[in-house]
Amino acid sequence: GEEIRSSGIHWAFAPCIDIVQDARWGRTGETYGEDPFLTSELVKEAIRGYQGNENPFKKVAVSVKHLVGGGASVGGCNHASAELSERALRSYFLPPFKAAIEAGCMTIMPGHNDITGVPVHASKWLLTDIIKQEYGFKGFFISDMGDVENLATSLHQIAENQKEAVCKSVNAGLDMHMYSADSARFVSPLVELVREKK
């Protein structure tokens, strides 16, 4: 963390703790591989390295990513579906995230993919029920690039428009929007939704 912080950066969108089951997936090189035990042990040490310095001016917040299943996407495609049972999720894919939470990770980034048809950015079951409530995550979720918007595009097609995409993601548990070409695409609909008590 000290080296990153010396360049003025306070937050790293790392480490990538996806479990890889298809080596064709283009982000395989960012991960710790296919073993959930090894990945769980390595992520704990990575968090200690980034966030563990006693001096607050030498620590960096982590964002573990990508919750969850991107490394098992159909055909190894980065935005594709992952057909995973709850047993597979809990046995292989979620343990590194649980380990990261126990190690004190500050933020988590959901993945581009969906799990059996439900986009992770709109999954209350994953974001809130499991990660926040069951695992006790006290940090916050930040979207991956463009993934709130992707709820309303041809990628996921579960929202009629941007406002509904914002509503679905925030109600699922998303806390922060990473980026869009126009910042009003998240903030303006969110303000409207709060005023409408949705």
N, C-alpha and C positions, 0 to 999 in steps of 0.2 A: 503494500500500500504506500509506503514512503516514497518509492520512485514515482508512482503515478501522481501522488499528491504534490510532489516537487514541481510538476509541470502545470499545476493549477487546477487539476481535475479532482472533483470531490466524490464522483460516483462512476462506477464501472458497470457496463452492461455485460457482466461476466460473473462467475463462470457458467459455461453451457453444460448442464448436467443431464441432457437428454440421454436416454439409453438407446443405443443403436441396435436395430435388428435387421437393417437393410443397408449394406455398405454403399449402395448406389446413392444414398441420401447425400446431397451436396454439402451438408454441414457436419459430416462425420468427423472431420479433422478438428472441429472446435470442441469436441466432447472428450470425456474420459473413457469412452468405449462402450462395451456391451454388458459389463458386469455391474449389477446394482450395488453389491457390497463394496467393491473397489471404488466406484463412483461416490458412494456415501462417505467413505473414509477420506477420499481426496477433497471432496467439497468442504468437509469440516476444516481441513488444513488450509484450504484456499481462503475460507472466510476468516480464519485466524490471521492469515497473512495480510489480507486487505483491511479488516476492521479491528484487528486485535491490539494495535499499538495504544499504549496508555495515553500518549500525547494526542489530543484531538486534532492537532494540526498535521498529523502524520498518518491518519487513518482515512480509508476510502470506503464508502458504502458500496455493497455489492447488489447486483440484481441477478439472482440465479434464474436461468432460463433453459429451455422453454417449456413451461407447464402445458401439456405433457403429451408424450407419444409421437412427437415429430419424427423421431428416429425409427418409427415403425410405420411410417406413412406408406400408403399403397404405391408400389413401384419406385419407392425412394424419392418421390417428388416432394419438394419443400412445403407446399401448401395443401397437400392431398389429405384425404381422410385416413384416420387410423382406426381400424376395426379391432378394438380391444375390449375384452370383458372386464368387469370390475375386479375379478380375481387376478387377471394379468396386470391391471393397473396397480393394485395394492401389493402384488408380489414382486414386480420387476421395475415398474416405472415411477411409482410414487416414493419408494424408500429414500432415494437421494434428496428429494424435496423435504421429506420429514427430517432427515439428518441436517439439512441446511437450516431449517427452522429451529431445530434444537440447538444449533451452533450460533443462532442469532442473526441470520441474514436479514437485512433491512428491507429489501424489496424483491419481488418476484415478477417475472415477465411471462404472461401466458403465450402459448404458441399460435402460429398461423392456422394450424390444422383444426379439424373437428374430431371428436371421439364418437364413433358410431352415429354420425349425423348431427351432433350438437357441437357448434363451434366453441372452443375453449373460452373465448372472450365473452360468451353469453351463457356459460354453464355455472349457474348458481350452485349446483351440486359439487362441482370441483372447487370453484373459487371460495365460496362461503362455507358450505356445509362441511367439506373435508378440510381444506387448507386453513381457513380462519377458525372454524369452530372445533373440529375434531383434533387438528394438529396444533391449535393455539397460536397461529401466526399473528403477530402483533405489528408487523410492518405494513407495507402497502403494495398493491399491484399497479404496475405501469403497463399500458398496452404495448404490443409490438407495433412497428411502423405500419400505419394504414389499416390495422386490423379492426378498429371500430367501424371504419368505412366499409371494410370487406363484408360486414354483416348485411349490408344493403346492396352489394354488388353481385356480379355473376359468380363470385367465388362461393359465397354461402347462401345468399338469397333468403334470409330469414327475417329481414326487416324491409318494410315498404320504402323507407326513406332514411336520411341521416338522423333525423330526430328520433325515430324508433330504434335505430341502431345504438344511439347514445343511451336511450332508456334501457334497452336490453342489457347492454354491457355494464352500466352502473348498477342496475338492480341485481345483476349477477354477482357483483362484488368488486368490479374494477374501480380503482381509486384515482388513476391519473392517465391522461391521454398523452402518448409520446409525441405525436407529430401528425400534422396534415398541412397541406400547402396553404391553407387559410385557417388560422387559429380559431376563428369564429365558428368553424364547422363542428367544434366540440363545445365551446363555451356558450355560445348563443342558444343552442338547443337545450343544454343542461340548465341554464337559467330559466328558460321557458318551462321545462319539466318540473323544476322545483316550485315555480309559481303555480303550476297546475296540480301540485301535490301528487305527481306520478313517480 
